[in-house]
Amino acid sequence: MSWVQAIILGVLQGLTEFLPVSSSGHLAIAKGMFGIASNDIAFEIVVHAATALSVIVVFWQDIVKLFNGVKKFEYNDDTKYVLMLIVSMIPVAIVGVFFKDKVEAAFATGPLNIGCALIVTAMILVISQVYHPGKRVAMTYKTAILMGIAQAVAVIPGISRSGATIATGLVSGARKEEVARFSFLMVLVPILGEAFLELVSGGLAHSTTGIVPLALGFASAYLSGVFACKVMIEFVKNASLGWFAIYCTIVGIICLIW
């Protein structure tokens, strides 16, 4: 992987992580176009960690507020929110512990499977736009676990994590702005946890990608991730996800033809 390719892939990851178009699917497509054939997922882990860091930066005040609320050792709104985040992480934790090898193999999937998954993402987004549950309410534990299940399913390249979780939250009846915020925060622990395990196990040190491409990918993913995270929050509040459904359908069809 060249330095230029690392930067392009990092920017692609940062932009697509928070847009409902599947960052892992786009990374796999781009690596295929660049002719990068490798089962080494260290680069994917590093750029995902970079986008997780961008979430921390964008939502820093919210995170501090949650920690301050939890420190009071009482069941308040902040404590409830943290517990809902923990509940939402259970499904993806189960997938990571018991199906880790299959997940890693999925990152080496071909354009046919990615194309089908992108079309599924488009269908999910369309459903979230045409189904109206009525009056929208605050986040609940039920919504949190449903979004967690959606996040676990979205480990498949081509299934958008943000698209699946946001769409699930909207269909469950939660408020748009709360769904987007929760969707971005719930990914922090799984991604940072995976990066930490890869670090302590020596996986990054033995990566065939190289230190410089990993560093460039991290930096470009972080910077583009900060931008995309802010943009997506406002987009979910004010616009339709239908345009992303059209985009995913077009890219999915191109993958199938390819």
C-alpha positions as CSV (number, residue, x, y, z in Angstrom):
1,M,0.0,0.0,0.0
2,S,1.5,3.3,-1.1
3,W,1.3,6.5,1.0
4,V,-1.1,8.1,-1.5
5,Q,-3.4,5.0,-1.4
6,A,-3.3,5.1,2.4
7,I,-4.4,8.7,2.5
8,I,-7.2,8.1,0.0
9,L,-8.5,5.1,1.9
10,G,-8.3,7.0,5.2
11,V,-10.3,9.9,3.8
12,L,-12.8,7.4,2.3
13,Q,-13.2,5.7,5.7
14,G,-13.6,9.0,7.6
15,L,-16.3,10.3,5.2
16,T,-18.2,7.0,4.9
17,E,-18.2,5.9,8.5
18,F,-20.8,8.5,9.4
19,L,-22.7,8.5,6.1
20,P,-25.1,5.6,5.7
21,V,-23.2,4.0,2.8
22,S,-20.9,1.4,4.5
23,S,-17.3,2.4,5.2
24,S,-16.1,-1.2,5.2
25,G,-17.8,-1.9,1.9
26,H,-16.2,1.2,0.3
27,L,-12.8,0.3,1.7
28,A,-13.1,-3.2,0.2
29,I,-14.1,-1.7,-3.1
30,A,-11.3,0.8,-3.1
31,K,-8.7,-1.8,-2.2
32,G,-9.9,-3.9,-5.1
33,M,-9.6,-1.0,-7.5
34,F,-6.1,-0.3,-6.2
35,G,-5.2,-4.0,-6.5
36,I,-4.4,-4.3,-2.8
37,A,-5.0,-8.0,-2.1
38,S,-4.4,-8.6,1.6
39,N,-6.2,-10.3,4.5
40,D,-4.3,-8.0,6.9
41,I,-7.1,-6.0,8.6
42,A,-4.7,-3.9,10.7
43,F,-5.3,-0.9,8.3
44,E,-9.1,-1.2,8.7
45,I,-8.8,-1.3,12.5
46,V,-6.5,1.7,12.6
47,V,-8.7,3.9,10.4
48,H,-11.8,2.8,12.3
49,A,-10.0,3.8,15.6
50,A,-9.3,7.2,14.0
51,T,-13.0,7.8,13.3
52,A,-13.8,6.7,16.8
53,L,-11.4,9.4,18.0
54,S,-13.2,11.9,15.8
55,V,-16.5,11.0,17.6
56,I,-14.8,11.7,20.9
57,V,-13.7,15.1,19.8
58,V,-17.1,16.1,18.3
59,F,-19.1,14.8,21.3
60,W,-16.5,15.7,24.0
61,Q,-18.9,17.9,26.0
62,D,-21.6,15.2,25.8
63,I,-19.2,12.5,27.0
64,V,-17.9,14.7,29.9
65,K,-21.5,15.4,30.9
66,L,-22.3,11.7,30.9
67,F,-19.3,10.9,33.1
68,N,-20.2,13.6,35.5
69,G,-23.7,12.3,35.8
70,V,-22.5,8.7,36.4
71,K,-20.1,9.9,39.1
72,K,-23.1,10.9,41.2
73,F,-23.9,7.2,41.7
74,E,-27.6,7.7,41.2
75,Y,-30.1,6.6,38.5
76,N,-30.5,9.8,36.5
77,D,-30.8,10.7,32.9
78,D,-27.0,10.4,32.3
79,T,-26.8,7.1,34.1
80,K,-29.7,5.8,32.0
81,Y,-28.0,6.9,28.8
82,V,-24.7,5.2,29.7
83,L,-26.6,2.0,30.6
84,M,-28.4,2.1,27.2
85,L,-25.1,2.5,25.5
86,I,-23.8,-0.6,27.3
87,V,-26.9,-2.6,26.4
88,S,-26.4,-1.6,22.8
89,M,-22.9,-3.0,22.7
90,I,-23.9,-6.5,23.9
91,P,-24.8,-7.9,20.4
92,V,-21.6,-6.7,18.7
93,A,-19.6,-8.0,21.6
94,I,-21.1,-11.4,21.2
95,V,-20.3,-11.3,17.4
96,G,-16.7,-10.2,18.2
97,V,-16.1,-12.9,20.8
98,F,-17.7,-15.9,19.1
99,F,-17.5,-15.0,15.4
100,K,-14.3,-13.0,15.2
101,D,-12.7,-15.3,12.5
102,K,-15.8,-15.1,10.3
103,V,-15.9,-11.3,10.7
104,E,-12.3,-11.0,9.6
105,A,-12.9,-13.2,6.6
106,A,-15.9,-11.0,5.7
107,F,-13.4,-8.1,5.2
108,A,-11.9,-10.0,2.3
109,T,-15.2,-10.5,0.5
110,G,-15.6,-9.8,-3.2
111,P,-17.6,-7.2,-5.0
112,L,-20.6,-9.5,-5.6
113,N,-21.3,-9.9,-1.9
114,I,-20.6,-6.2,-1.2
115,G,-23.0,-5.2,-4.0
116,C,-25.8,-7.3,-2.6
117,A,-25.1,-5.9,0.9
118,L,-25.2,-2.3,-0.4
119,I,-28.6,-2.9,-2.0
120,V,-29.8,-4.3,1.4
121,T,-28.5,-1.1,3.0
122,A,-30.6,0.9,0.4
123,M,-33.7,-1.1,1.3
124,I,-33.1,-0.5,5.0
125,L,-32.8,3.3,4.4
126,V,-36.0,3.3,2.3
127,I,-37.9,1.5,5.0
128,S,-36.9,4.1,7.6
129,Q,-38.2,6.8,5.3
130,V,-41.6,5.3,4.4
131,Y,-42.5,3.8,7.8
132,H,-43.8,6.4,10.2
133,P,-44.3,5.1,13.7
134,G,-46.3,8.2,14.8
135,K,-45.2,10.6,17.5
136,R,-41.5,10.3,18.2
137,V,-40.3,9.7,21.7
138,A,-37.0,9.7,23.6
139,M,-34.5,6.8,23.4
140,T,-35.5,3.7,25.3
141,Y,-33.7,0.4,26.3
142,K,-35.7,-1.4,23.6
143,T,-34.5,1.0,21.0
144,A,-30.9,0.7,22.3
145,I,-30.9,-3.1,22.0
146,L,-32.5,-3.0,18.6
147,M,-29.9,-0.5,17.4
148,G,-27.3,-2.8,18.9
149,I,-28.5,-5.8,16.9
150,A,-28.4,-3.6,13.8
151,Q,-24.8,-2.7,14.6
152,A,-23.9,-6.4,15.0
153,V,-25.4,-7.2,11.6
154,A,-23.5,-4.3,10.1
155,V,-20.1,-6.0,10.6
156,I,-20.8,-7.4,7.1
157,P,-19.0,-5.2,4.5
158,G,-21.6,-3.3,2.5
159,I,-24.2,-3.1,5.4
160,S,-23.8,0.4,6.7
161,R,-23.4,0.6,10.4
162,S,-24.6,4.2,10.7
163,G,-27.4,3.5,8.2
164,A,-28.6,0.3,9.9
165,T,-28.5,1.8,13.4
166,I,-30.0,5.2,12.5
167,A,-32.7,3.5,10.4
168,T,-33.5,1.1,13.2
169,G,-33.8,3.9,15.7
170,L,-36.1,5.9,13.4
171,V,-38.4,2.9,12.8
172,S,-38.6,2.2,16.5
173,G,-40.0,5.7,16.9
174,A,-37.1,7.6,18.6
175,R,-36.4,11.2,17.8
176,K,-34.1,11.9,14.9
177,E,-31.4,14.0,16.7
178,E,-31.2,11.5,19.5
179,V,-30.9,8.5,17.2
180,A,-28.0,10.1,15.3
181,R,-26.2,11.0,18.5
182,F,-26.7,7.6,20.0
183,S,-25.6,5.8,16.8
184,F,-22.3,7.6,16.8
185,L,-21.6,7.2,20.5
186,M,-22.4,3.5,20.6
187,V,-19.6,2.6,18.3
188,L,-16.8,4.0,20.5
189,V,-16.2,1.1,22.9
190,P,-16.4,-1.8,20.2
191,I,-13.9,0.0,17.9
192,L,-11.5,1.2,20.5
193,G,-11.7,-2.2,22.2
194,E,-10.8,-4.0,19.0
195,A,-7.9,-1.5,18.4
196,F,-6.6,-2.1,21.9
197,L,-6.7,-5.9,21.6
198,E,-4.9,-5.7,18.2
199,L,-2.3,-3.5,19.8
200,V,-1.6,-5.7,22.9
201,S,-1.6,-8.9,20.8
202,G,1.1,-7.5,18.5
203,G,-1.2,-7.5,15.5
204,L,-0.2,-3.9,14.5
205,A,3.5,-4.6,14.9
206,H,3.3,-7.6,12.5
207,S,1.1,-5.8,10.0
208,T,2.3,-6.0,6.4
209,T,0.9,-2.5,5.7
210,G,3.8,-0.6,7.2
211,I,3.9,2.1,9.9
212,V,3.9,5.2,7.6
213,P,0.8,4.1,5.6
214,L,-1.0,3.2,8.9
215,A,-0.1,6.7,10.3
216,L,-1.2,8.5,7.2
217,G,-4.4,6.5,7.0
218,F,-5.1,7.3,10.7
219,A,-4.6,11.0,10.2
220,S,-6.7,11.3,7.1
221,A,-9.5,9.2,8.5
222,Y,-9.5,11.3,11.7
223,L,-9.7,14.7,9.9
224,S,-12.3,13.6,7.4
225,G,-14.2,11.8,10.2
226,V,-14.6,15.0,12.3
227,F,-16.0,16.8,9.2
228,A,-18.4,13.9,8.3
229,C,-19.6,13.4,11.9
230,K,-20.7,17.0,12.2
231,V,-22.3,17.0,8.8
232,M,-24.2,13.8,9.3
233,I,-25.8,15.0,12.6
234,E,-27.3,18.0,10.8
235,F,-28.3,15.9,7.8
236,V,-30.3,13.4,9.9
237,K,-32.1,16.2,11.6
238,N,-33.2,18.0,8.5
239,A,-33.0,15.8,5.4
240,S,-34.1,12.5,3.9
241,L,-31.9,9.4,3.8
242,G,-33.5,8.5,0.5
243,W,-30.6,10.1,-1.5
244,F,-28.2,7.7,0.2
245,A,-30.5,4.8,-0.6
246,I,-30.2,5.8,-4.3
247,Y,-26.5,6.1,-4.0
248,C,-26.1,2.6,-2.4
249,T,-28.3,1.1,-5.0
250,I,-26.2,2.5,-7.9
251,V,-22.9,1.5,-6.3
252,G,-24.4,-1.9,-5.4
253,I,-25.4,-2.5,-9.1
254,I,-22.0,-1.4,-10.3
255,C,-20.4,-4.0,-7.9
256,L,-22.7,-6.7,-9.2
257,I,-21.8,-5.8,-12.8
258,W,-18.1,-5.7,-11.8
